[in-house]
């Protein structure tokens, strides 16, 4: 089971879990805020809408629904 860091907290997830599912499983549903400060999270689940963007390993604006979570990944929501 891979371990990763989500907003500074270490979590453990099942193999093959997407980053979006890892975040949602941790009880977080606000992945980012829109330009008008509205909460955003996964919508399409296939990387087309870009609502689930998060920072992964320091790289901003990564679609979390299309990335499989990996050991040691650092994920930050709300940026």
Order of alpha helices (4+ residues) and beta strands (2+ residues): beta-beta-alpha-beta-beta-beta-beta-beta
